[in-house]
């Protein structure tokens, strides 16, 4: 019996004004805060240049195949993630909702708070407000961190003020739609971010001692490649840095014209994102080299954790720079983080808003306004004195479990239930580079196996000891239950009727 599938919207679907606009928007989503500090930190702790080996392998084994899959299915089904999954099989619509709900009411809530931190640090850079002890300033004076996740404490006013700016700016962009909002903003964001990063790199590598840091960055310690965690970190970073399983790339691809080179665009987005991370690494390690030279400590001892790299180590290094230079360097660095964060924030809001518009046919401006207001109030908990703990736990569970599960389900649905060969034919018919059978093998076998192994490894570590030593009740309440509530919400919304007719589309 042929299964009825959802038709396209009655109204014309928005389209990108240009191919470059789409690529810049997709890059804006992929390139975020993690490209600047998390990638560099992973290189730092996983053998410097040696980390690039598993990182590139992960890019071609998991990253690019999944990118092609999401762009291809979004382009063929012409809908957001929930609508796309519903067109493939009505029983799997919930998976699309789980992805966009986790992205919007999980990642975006705490991500907007971290952008607010960066925004505050732009202003702190004018007078180097962190003083001589950047660690004490960040944790005790700025965050006023409580004793643990259970002690919520007060709301930090400067973070809330920054949060208002982040949500208002994001609302303004998504409010005006695909062409006039998202595309136009990213045509400004991405060139600006590239210029800021290049200037940052040029300034960093000219610092005294910078070459020592860059030597650590590029010199491979191949002995570390025998350690399992290095490979896990590389595959995890690729999966998350490309915005896979967020529903974003599916949504963005649905705005493409009928004829488009999907494979080529997938390579451009994936390689462009990773190239940006690699280039940013020169700025980070050049600065670490300078700090090592100024303090007399080896490069291997100047950073303790990823978040400390941005808000503790970098400010400390900036304070050691010449007075006429340090303020500008600080504004440049934290300004880059703000731009990178906002470009990703816009995509998270767009993916969820597009799903609601597809499902219920509400006006865009109403949907975006309600979503951003709800998102702002949902973010308030992360501005409290316990906010750092909440961010850490929610980020861990959504990224290490929620999105990996969505990725696995996506491979099962599109690789085994849907006829993957038909999607490959569609991608080839759309034009450009011909996609070969190796891609089907990756989606059906290689990619899901890798994701399953990542999931099992994370679960084993979780069961052996609580994440970062947090109390079990906090982990269950904040992390696990957050995912469960998102899943229940996804199932509830999936059961609601679509505001469009059902037609027989057996070719899907």
KABEL-V274123 format. One record per residue. N is the residue number from 1. PHI is phi in radians with two decimals (NA if undefined). NEAR is the number of other ideal C-beta (glycine too) atoms within 10 Angstrom. Layout:
BEGIN
{{N & PHI & NEAR} {N & PHI & NEAR}}
END
This chain:
BEGIN
{{1 & NA & 3} {2 & -1.29 & 7} {3 & -1.59 & 14} {4 & -1.17 & 13} {5 & -2.18 & 18} {6 & -1.28 & 25} {7 & -1.44 & 16} {8 & -1.26 & 17} {9 & -1.12 & 17} {10 & -1.16 & 9} {11 & -1.45 & 8} {12 & -1.06 & 7} {13 & -1.28 & 14} {14 & -1.00 & 19} {15 & -2.33 & 16} {16 & -1.15 & 22} {17 & -1.24 & 15} {18 & -2.60 & 12} {19 & -1.10 & 15} {20 & -1.10 & 13} {21 & -1.07 & 19} {22 & -1.11 & 25} {23 & -1.08 & 19} {24 & -1.15 & 24} {25 & -1.16 & 28} {26 & -1.13 & 29} {27 & -1.14 & 22} {28 & -1.08 & 28} {29 & -1.22 & 27} {30 & -1.22 & 29} {31 & -1.37 & 31} {32 & -2.44 & 25} {33 & -1.03 & 21} {34 & -1.13 & 22} {35 & -1.13 & 25} {36 & -1.53 & 27} {37 & -1.83 & 22} {38 & -1.28 & 21} {39 & -1.05 & 24} {40 & -1.11 & 25} {41 & -1.15 & 24} {42 & -1.13 & 21} {43 & -1.07 & 26} {44 & -1.02 & 23} {45 & -1.65 & 17} {46 & -2.06 & 23} {47 & 1.59 & 22} {48 & 1.02 & 22} {49 & -1.06 & 16} {50 & -1.11 & 18} {51 & -1.12 & 26} {52 & -1.16 & 20} {53 & -1.15 & 17} {54 & -1.15 & 22} {55 & -1.11 & 25} {56 & -1.23 & 16} {57 & -1.08 & 15} {58 & -1.10 & 22} {59 & -1.03 & 23} {60 & -1.51 & 14} {61 & -1.53 & 17} {62 & -2.03 & 25} {63 & -1.07 & 28} {64 & -1.16 & 21} {65 & -1.00 & 23} {66 & -1.21 & 25} {67 & -1.10 & 27} {68 & -1.07 & 25} {69 & -1.04 & 29} {70 & -1.20 & 28} {71 & -1.15 & 26} {72 & -1.15 & 26} {73 & -1.27 & 27} {74 & -1.13 & 25} {75 & -1.19 & 24} {76 & -1.24 & 24} {77 & -1.50 & 26} {78 & 0.97 & 20} {79 & -2.76 & 27} {80 & -1.17 & 30} {81 & -1.03 & 34} {82 & -1.08 & 33} {83 & -1.16 & 27} {84 & -1.10 & 30} {85 & -1.14 & 30} {86 & -1.16 & 26} {87 & -1.19 & 24} {88 & -1.26 & 25} {89 & -2.81 & 16} {90 & -0.98 & 16} {91 & -1.25 & 13} {92 & -1.89 & 21} {93 & -1.02 & 26} {94 & -0.97 & 23} {95 & -1.14 & 25} {96 & -1.12 & 33} {97 & -1.19 & 28} {98 & -1.05 & 29} {99 & -1.10 & 32} {100 & -1.30 & 29} {101 & -1.23 & 24} {102 & -1.06 & 30} {103 & -1.18 & 27} {104 & -1.41 & 25} {105 & -1.73 & 21} {106 & -2.21 & 23} {107 & -1.09 & 22} {108 & -1.10 & 29} {109 & -1.10 & 24} {110 & -1.48 & 23} {111 & -1.10 & 23} {112 & -1.11 & 27} {113 & -1.20 & 25} {114 & -1.15 & 24} {115 & -1.08 & 28} {116 & -1.08 & 26} {117 & -0.99 & 29} {118 & -1.07 & 23} {119 & -1.07 & 24} {120 & -1.11 & 19} {121 & -1.23 & 26} {122 & -1.05 & 18} {123 & -1.29 & 14} {124 & -1.10 & 24} {125 & -1.17 & 22} {126 & -1.17 & 11} {127 & -2.19 & 10} {128 & 0.85 & 18} {129 & -1.11 & 16} {130 & -1.25 & 24} {131 & 1.13 & 13} {132 & -1.55 & 10} {133 & -2.14 & 14} {134 & -1.14 & 23} {135 & -1.15 & 15} {136 & -1.11 & 13} {137 & -1.07 & 20} {138 & -1.12 & 22} {139 & -1.43 & 15} {140 & -1.71 & 11} {141 & -1.60 & 13} {142 & -1.48 & 20} {143 & -1.40 & 20} {144 & 0.85 & 15} {145 & -1.02 & 19} {146 & -1.43 & 17} {147 & -1.37 & 10} {148 & 3.10 & 12} {149 & -1.10 & 22} {150 & -1.36 & 14} {151 & -1.70 & 12} {152 & -1.16 & 15} {153 & 1.27 & 14} {154 & -1.48 & 11} {155 & -1.47 & 13} {156 & -1.54 & 23} {157 & -1.02 & 9} {158 & -1.05 & 15} {159 & -1.24 & 24} {160 & -1.11 & 16} {161 & -1.09 & 13} {162 & -1.12 & 24} {163 & -1.12 & 24} {164 & -1.02 & 13} {165 & -1.11 & 15} {166 & -1.10 & 26} {167 & -1.22 & 23} {168 & -1.14 & 11} {169 & -1.18 & 16} {170 & -1.12 & 30} {171 & -1.03 & 21} {172 & -1.03 & 14} {173 & -1.25 & 23} {174 & -1.23 & 27} {175 & -0.97 & 17} {176 & -1.53 & 17} {177 & 1.59 & 17} {178 & -1.25 & 24} {179 & -1.34 & 15} {180 & -1.39 & 13} {181 & -1.91 & 21} {182 & -1.09 & 28} {183 & -1.15 & 25} {184 & -1.11 & 17} {185 & -1.12 & 22} {186 & -1.26 & 26} {187 & -1.20 & 17} {188 & -1.67 & 13} {189 & -0.98 & 22} {190 & -1.22 & 23} {191 & -1.06 & 11} {192 & -1.09 & 14} {193 & -1.12 & 26} {194 & -1.10 & 16} {195 & -1.11 & 12} {196 & -1.05 & 20} {197 & -1.18 & 23} {198 & -1.09 & 13} {199 & -1.07 & 15} {200 & -1.08 & 23} {201 & -1.11 & 17} {202 & -1.04 & 12} {203 & -1.17 & 19} {204 & -1.17 & 25} {205 & -1.24 & 18} {206 & -1.57 & 10} {207 & -1.23 & 23} {208 & -1.17 & 11} {209 & 1.52 & 17} {210 & -1.04 & 23} {211 & -1.11 & 15} {212 & -1.16 & 18} {213 & -1.18 & 28} {214 & -1.16 & 21} {215 & -1.09 & 14} {216 & -1.11 & 21} {217 & -1.10 & 23} {218 & -1.69 & 14} {219 & -1.37 & 11} {220 & -1.44 & 14} {221 & -1.87 & 14} {222 & -1.16 & 10} {223 & -1.08 & 9} {224 & -1.25 & 17} {225 & -1.18 & 16} {226 & -1.43 & 8} {227 & -1.58 & 12} {228 & -1.06 & 9} {229 & -1.12 & 12} {230 & -1.08 & 21} {231 & -1.23 & 22} {232 & -1.10 & 19} {233 & -1.08 & 21} {234 & -1.16 & 24} {235 & -1.20 & 22} {236 & -1.13 & 21} {237 & -1.11 & 26} {238 & -1.08 & 27} {239 & -1.06 & 23} {240 & -1.49 & 22} {241 & -1.22 & 23} {242 & -1.59 & 27} {243 & 1.03 & 29} {244 & -1.46 & 28} {245 & 1.26 & 30} {246 & -1.53 & 28} {247 & 1.49 & 35} {248 & -1.26 & 30} {249 & -1.14 & 29} {250 & -1.09 & 32} {251 & -1.11 & 29} {252 & -1.08 & 30} {253 & -1.19 & 27} {254 & -1.21 & 27} {255 & -1.64 & 24} {256 & -1.42 & 21} {257 & -1.22 & 11} {258 & -1.08 & 10} {259 & -1.76 & 9} {260 & -2.76 & 19} {261 & -1.54 & 16} {262 & -1.12 & 25} {263 & -1.12 & 24} {264 & -1.09 & 14} {265 & -1.13 & 22} {266 & -1.08 & 27} {267 & -1.16 & 16} {268 & -1.08 & 16} {269 & -1.13 & 27} {270 & -1.16 & 25} {271 & -1.21 & 15} {272 & -1.10 & 17} {273 & -1.08 & 25} {274 & -1.21 & 24} {275 & -1.13 & 11} {276 & -1.08 & 22} {277 & -1.04 & 22} {278 & -1.11 & 17} {279 & -1.15 & 15} {280 & -1.05 & 23} {281 & -1.03 & 27} {282 & -1.15 & 22} {283 & -1.15 & 28} {284 & -1.15 & 29} {285 & -1.27 & 26} {286 & -1.07 & 26} {287 & -1.20 & 30} {288 & -1.10 & 29} {289 & -1.09 & 26} {290 & -1.10 & 25} {291 & -1.12 & 25} {292 & -1.05 & 21} {293 & -1.14 & 18} {294 & -1.29 & 17} {295 & -1.71 & 14} {296 & 1.44 & 6} {297 & -1.58 & 11} {298 & -1.17 & 10} {299 & -0.99 & 21} {300 & -1.20 & 12} {301 & -2.05 & 9} {302 & -1.66 & 23} {303 & -2.27 & 20} {304 & -1.92 & 13} {305 & -2.71 & 10} {306 & -1.10 & 16} {307 & -1.19 & 18} {308 & -1.17 & 19} {309 & -1.06 & 21} {310 & -1.43 & 24} {311 & -1.89 & 25} {312 & -2.14 & 22} {313 & -1.12 & 22} {314 & -1.10 & 27} {315 & -1.02 & 26} {316 & -1.08 & 21} {317 & -1.14 & 28} {318 & -1.09 & 27} {319 & -1.12 & 17} {320 & -1.46 & 16} {321 & -1.36 & 21} {322 & -0.98 & 8} {323 & -0.98 & 7} {324 & -1.30 & 7} {325 & -2.04 & 12} {326 & -1.15 & 17} {327 & -1.10 & 15} {328 & -1.07 & 15} {329 & -1.10 & 22} {330 & -1.13 & 26} {331 & -1.07 & 18} {332 & -1.12 & 19} {333 & -1.14 & 27} {334 & -1.27 & 24} {335 & -1.13 & 19} {336 & -1.09 & 24} {337 & -1.13 & 26} {338 & -1.11 & 24} {339 & -1.11 & 22} {340 & -1.08 & 27} {341 & -1.18 & 25} {342 & -1.12 & 24} {343 & -1.10 & 27} {344 & -1.35 & 25} {345 & -1.05 & 27} {346 & -1.01 & 26} {347 & -1.20 & 27} {348 & -1.14 & 28} {349 & -1.21 & 25} {350 & -1.09 & 29} {351 & -1.07 & 27} {352 & -1.26 & 30} {353 & -1.06 & 24} {354 & -1.07 & 30} {355 & -1.13 & 27} {356 & -1.14 & 22} {357 & -1.12 & 21} {358 & -1.06 & 27} {359 & -1.29 & 24} {360 & -1.92 & 14} {361 & 1.10 & 14} {362 & -1.36 & 15} {363 & -1.10 & 9} {364 & -0.95 & 18} {365 & -1.11 & 13} {366 & -1.22 & 11} {367 & -1.05 & 21} {368 & -1.10 & 27} {369 & -1.12 & 15} {370 & -1.14 & 13} {371 & -1.07 & 22} {372 & -1.23 & 22} {373 & -1.12 & 12} {374 & -1.10 & 13} {375 & -1.10 & 23} {376 & -1.05 & 19} {377 & -1.16 & 11} {378 & -1.18 & 16} {379 & -1.36 & 24} {380 & -1.00 & 15} {381 & -1.04 & 18} {382 & -1.42 & 23} {383 & -1.67 & 24} {384 & -1.40 & 23} {385 & -1.16 & 17} {386 & -1.66 & 23} {387 & -0.98 & 27} {388 & -1.06 & 21} {389 & -1.15 & 23} {390 & -1.11 & 22} {391 & -1.04 & 21} {392 & -1.07 & 18} {393 & -1.24 & 23} {394 & -1.11 & 22} {395 & -1.02 & 17} {396 & -1.07 & 18} {397 & -1.28 & 24} {398 & -1.19 & 23} {399 & -1.31 & 19} {400 & -1.45 & 21} {401 & -2.18 & 19} {402 & -1.03 & 24} {403 & -1.26 & 24} {404 & -1.14 & 22} {405 & -1.11 & 20} {406 & -1.05 & 24} {407 & -1.07 & 25} {408 & -1.12 & 19} {409 & -1.07 & 20} {410 & -1.10 & 29} {411 & -1.16 & 26} {412 & -1.17 & 16} {413 & -1.09 & 19} {414 & -1.51 & 23} {415 & -1.53 & 20} {416 & -2.09 & 12} {417 & -1.40 & 12} {418 & -1.41 & 20} {419 & -1.38 & 14} {420 & -1.09 & 21} {421 & -1.10 & 10} {422 & -1.19 & 12} {423 & -1.18 & 25} {424 & -1.10 & 21} {425 & -1.10 & 13} {426 & -1.10 & 18} {427 & -1.06 & 26} {428 & -1.18 & 16} {429 & -1.22 & 10} {430 & -1.13 & 20} {431 & 2.09 & 14} {432 & 1.57 & 14} {433 & -1.06 & 15} {434 & -1.38 & 9} {435 & -1.54 & 21} {436 & -1.66 & 11} {437 & -1.22 & 10} {438 & -0.97 & 10} {439 & -1.15 & 20} {440 & -1.08 & 17} {441 & -1.09 & 14} {442 & -1.07 & 23} {443 & -1.21 & 23} {444 & -1.37 & 16} {445 & -2.15 & 12} {446 & -1.11 & 15} {447 & -1.08 & 25} {448 & -1.11 & 20} {449 & -1.12 & 13} {450 & -1.06 & 23} {451 & -1.16 & 26} {452 & -1.12 & 15} {453 & -1.12 & 14} {454 & -1.08 & 21} {455 & -1.11 & 16} {456 & -1.09 & 10} {457 & -1.07 & 16} {458 & -1.10 & 19} {459 & -1.18 & 12} {460 & -1.07 & 9} {461 & -1.13 & 14} {462 & -1.14 & 17} {463 & -1.31 & 8} {464 & -1.29 & 7} {465 & -2.78 & 8} {466 & -1.05 & 15} {467 & -0.99 & 17} {468 & 0.93 & 10} {469 & 1.31 & 6} {470 & -1.17 & 19} {471 & -1.04 & 12} {472 & -1.01 & 10} {473 & -1.13 & 11} {474 & -1.22 & 18} {475 & -1.10 & 19} {476 & -1.18 & 16} {477 & -1.17 & 14} {478 & -1.46 & 22} {479 & -1.50 & 25} {480 & -1.10 & 15} {481 & -1.17 & 12} {482 & -1.06 & 21} {483 & -1.15 & 19} {484 & -1.16 & 11} {485 & -1.07 & 13} {486 & -1.09 & 22} {487 & -1.17 & 18} {488 & -1.08 & 13} {489 & -1.10 & 16} {490 & -1.11 & 21} {491 & -1.15 & 13} {492 & -1.13 & 11} {493 & -1.14 & 20} {494 & -1.12 & 20} {495 & -1.40 & 9} {496 & -1.27 & 11} {497 & -1.24 & 8} {498 & -1.39 & 17} {499 & -1.56 & 13} {500 & -2.48 & 16} {501 & -1.27 & 9} {502 & -1.77 & 14} {503 & -2.25 & 10} {504 & -1.47 & 11} {505 & -2.14 & 15} {506 & -1.11 & 8} {507 & -1.18 & 9} {508 & -1.42 & 17}}
END
